[in-house]
Amino acid sequence: VVGEINEHIPYTFGDTFIHIDDFHYIIRSAEPLFYTLRWDVDPVFDRIAEIAASVIEDGSCLSFFLGPLYEALVKHLSAKKDLGIHTLVFSDPLMELVKSGAVSNKNKRMFTGKSVAAYAQGTPELMDWLDGNQLVEFQRLDIVLNPKNMSRNDRVVVVMPAYKVDISGAIALHAGRGKVVTGPSDFFEFLTGAALSAGGCNIFALPSRNLKGDSNILPSVENYPNQFSSELIDVIVTEFGAARLGGRSLR
């Protein structure tokens, strides 16, 4: 068991402590970390984020991921009150949201008063901010991804980007070409957690058209990879509005 001590790694709190006797060897490293740059936000994603934020109530517990959707959401969520964070990845947009004063975590029953994540990914500024920051706790995946743990918090809201959507509400997720992607199984726990949460909501968001001008809303997504179809989908958001699908029949 080899431990690496890297001066660039932020000192974090939560389930992050290991006794030195658990290692056979300790090495020192000055290797730079892998950083992720911020995404630019165009007017379409800004409008999508504005509509998605209008669905999210004060006191909601949010799960964020990575990409332009979340960069845009921060601007429109910063006026909210008493938000909570229970997420897989802690990112720069979440750092900005906490700094805005919109996040208190006081309504959470699981890790009350703390933003909870399993990973951190972002810029050097994020890593510096996380260093010694007791507002954020890092926990094991089996704790963060446990739907029962998430559902102990009221109004859990999961916002996910979609690639394509069909008129029945089936989703095709982003895939390929070097993108950082996720498959249906990777976030199903979050959708389940939101569904079990009192007042919880699952939101999928996408532009109505792609960069070529073709519609992202199709009769069927049958021929696309990374399909996801579930009764857990509550709201589909584009720049033209929000379609509430929860409890509706196929017709």
N, C-alpha and C positions, 0 to 999 in steps of 0.2 A: 504494500500500500504506500504510494508515493504522494506526498503533498507538495503543492507548488505555492510559494509565497510570491505574489506579484504586487508591486507597489502601486500599480494602476487600478487594481481591483478595489471597488468601494467596500468599506466596512459596513455591513448591513446587520439588521436585527431580525428576530424571529427564530425559526428552526434552522439556524445557520452555524451553530457552534459545534466543534469537534475537538475532543481532547487530544493533545499532542501525542499521547501514548498510543493512540489508535493508528499512528503512521510508523512504517519501517524506515522511511527516508523523507527528509525535507529538503527541497531545493529552492533556491531563490531565482526569480526571473524578472527581467525588465522588458519582456515582450509587450508591444502595444496591444491594446484590446481591439476586437473587431467592432467598429462603430457603424451605425446606420444613419445616413443623412436624412434630413427632413424632406417631406414631399411638398411640392408646390400645390396650391389650391386654385383651381379655375372656377369661374362663376357658376358652372353647372353643379359642381360638388358643393359649393357654398350654399346654393339654393336647396340641394338635397339635405344637407346638414341642418339648415334652418327648419325644414319641415320635420325631419326626424326629431330634432330637439323639442318641437312643439308637442310631440307625443309623450315626451319624458317629463314626469312630474317631479316637483320638489320632494326630496327625501328618497328618491330612487337609488338603488344600488347598481352600479354600472359595471359591465365587462367590456373592455376595449381591446382592440388588436392593433395591427399596423397598417398604414396606408393613408391616402389623401382624405378619405372619408373622416377619419378620426382627427386629422389636422384641422379640418373644417369645423368639426363638431364643437371643439373647445370654445371657439368664439361665441357660439350660440348657447352654450351651456353655462358660461361663466356667470350669468345672472341668476342661475338657479340657487336654491338654498338646501343645505344639509344633505348633499349627495354622499353616497358611499361608493367605495371601490372594492370589488372582488373580481380579480382578473387574472388571466394567464400571464400576460406580459405587461410590465410597467414600462411606459414609453415617455417620450418628450411631451406629447399632448397631455398626458395625464399629469405630468409635472406642472405644466402650465395651468391645468384645471385646479390642482391643489393650491397653487400660488394665488389664483384668482379669489380664493375664499369660498368657492362654491362647495367644497368638499369638507365635511365635518366628521363623517362616519359615525355620528352619534346615535343614529337610528338602527345601526346594525346590531344583531344579536350574536353574530359570529365575528370575533375580533373587533369588538366595539371600540371606536375611536382610532382604528388603524386601517390604512389602505393595505390590502393583501394581494400578493402576486407570487408567482413561482419563478419568473424570469425577469430580467431587465434588458432592454435592447434600445439603443439610441445613440445620442451624441455624447462627446466628452462632458458637455454641460450637465447632462442628465446624470452621468456617473459621479461627477463632483457633488451634485445636489443630494444624491442618495448616500454619499459617504457620511456615516454617523447620524443619519436622519431617522429618528425614532417614530416618525409619522407613518413609515412604511415597514411592513413586516413581510418577510419571505418565508413561505411554507412549502412543504413537499407537495408533489403533484397529486398524490392520493388524497390530500386534504383540500387543495385548491379546486380540483376537478370533481370532487364528490358532490353530486346534486343535492344530497340531503343537507350538507353543510351550507351550500348556497341558498337553499330554500328556507333556511332558518331566518334569513333576512327578508323583509317585506319589500315589495316592488322591485324585484330584480329585473333589470332591463339589459338584454343582450342585443347589441347592434352589430350586424354582419354585412359585409359587402357581397353582392351577388354579381355573377357574370351575365347570366340570362335568366329570364323568368317566363313561364308560359301562363296562359289565361286561367289555368286551374290552380296556379300558385306554386307549381313545382319549380325548383331552383336548380340552376347549374352554377357551380362555383368556379372561380378562377383556377387555371391550370396551365403549366407549361411555360416555355420561353424564358426560363431562368427566374420567374417570379417566385417570391416567397408565398407559398400557397398552403392551404390546409384542406384536408379531406373531411367528408361528413362525420366520420367517427371522432375526429379531433375536437370538435366543438359540440357534439351531441349532448355531452354532459352539461354544458352551459345552457343549452336550450331546455333540457329537462329540468335543470335547477330553476330557471325562470318560470317554467310551466307550473312547477310545484309551489312556487313562492306566491304568497298572498298579494294580489295585484300585479304580478309579474307580467312581462311582455317581451316577445321576441320580434325584432325588427330587421328586415332585410332591405338593403338600399342599393340602388344602381341608377346610372343615367338611362334615360329612355332610349337613347341611340348611342351607337359606338362612334369612334372617330371617323369611320367611313360614311356615317349617316344612316347605317342600317339599324333597324329596330332591334332593341334588346328584349322586347316583349313579343313572344312568339306563340303560335298555336300549340307547339310542343317542344320540349327540350330533350326529347328522346334520343337524339343523335349526339348529344354533348356529354363530355366526361364529367366526373364529379357531380353526379346528380344527387339532389336532396329533395325528397318529398315527404312532408310530415304534417300531421295535424297540429304540430307545435308552432307553426308559422302564424303569427298574429297580424303583422302589418308589412306591406310592401310599399316602399317609398321611392318615388322618382322626383325629378325637379318639377313635375306637374301636380304632385299631391301625394296623399297617403291612402292606400286601399286597405281597409280593415277586413281581413279574411277570417278571423277567429270565429268559429261557430257557424260559419256559412256553409250552405250546401254547395255541391258542384255546380248546380245551375246558377 
